[in-house]
Amino acid sequence: MDKVALVLGATGGIGGEVARVLLARGWQVKALHRAPERVSKSGDGLRWLSGDAMEHDDVVAASQGVQLIVHAVNPPGYRNWRQLVLPMLENTMAAARASGARILLPGTVYNYGPDAFLHITEDAPQRPLTRKGAIRVEMERRLRASGLPVLIVRAGDFFGPDAGNNWFAQGLVKPGKPVTAISNPASPGVGHQWAYLPDVAETMVRLLELGEALPQVAVYQMEGHWDGDGMQMAAAIARASGQPQMKAGAFPWWLVTLAAPFVTVFRELREMRYLWRQPVRMSNAKLRKALGTEPHTPLDVAVRRTLQGQGCLPADAPLHTPAQVSARPARPTSPSAPATAANGATRAGQ
């Protein structure tokens, strides 16, 4: 039988990556968008459908004949989460009931509050302190209560070649420009969990390939890239840019605080600051038991590909690893403002 998936949010980072992996595994993939003629690309392999994730009938119609619905759609620029996120999920659940499809939800660490830190398992208590975290918890609660087959894969902060609405692209570097400064949101010595999107997508599809062995409501967490002291991601960016001695400056939290009352993205960034002040680490023991291993691209390779995709490095930029870089005098960099301030609104659907 043909394997057919519907991806909601195919223009976003995680939705696009999952769609690509599904296509490579022999799935037919539908993608729903309000203006498919604007976003479709020749040879992308997707079957683009016109519709809105906020419209019940559009999602149900698009789901006909599918075995999987990837719910990777989010409001653009973090705006109107409370008004949009849950109605979109309800439409996805209605479509899954009509088609008999499993729902795949990319999960986050936002579900957890400080009482769950440091090493978090899938059944750790979910008592978030933020509005966004509370909505994520409610999303998972509704899915669990729906009686539908569901796969939830939680991971750390996303980064990847085609992902623009994340801390890597909005905080550490400025997309479309060579790396001349690195702005690090982390506090020195505080670990942080990252997730390379191609690895996340590969993990999700490998879990789906377990077929009937997958529980009705399956929840797994990824280790991803654990930055033990909060400095390793910045160091990898410096190496990838060919400037291994570049030192990251402190992220301008003061600017975020000042702008938060007026800029939605900054308000959301400030709300998540607690994730940079204390180590938050999800355990992947359950995932490794299910798959045997977790897909994992080496950090230097993942960072180089991400910077290339973000337009910060040329496509032929060489790979620099810790063993390959030469010692040069350290050159500190000045803190840079969040990339969002320079680049305007974030992209939709991520």
Salt bridges, closest charged atoms under 4 A:
GLU17 OE2 - ARG20 NH2 3.34
ASP57 OD1 - HIS56 ND1 2.96
GLU90 OE2 - ARG142 NH1 2.94
ASP115 OD2 - ARG127 NH2 2.80
GLU138 OE2 - ARG141 NH2 2.80
GLU138 OE2 - ARG142 NE 2.74
GLU140 OE1 - ARG154 NH2 2.75
ASP157 OD2 - HIS192 NE2 2.63
ASP162 OD2 - ARG20 NH2 3.13
GLU202 OE2 - ARG25 NH2 2.58
GLU202 OE2 - ARG206 NE 2.76
GLU209 OE2 - ARG25 NE 2.75
GLU223 OE2 - ARG281 NH2 2.69
GLU271 OE2 - ARG131 NE 3.04
ASP300 OD1 - ARG239 NE 2.80
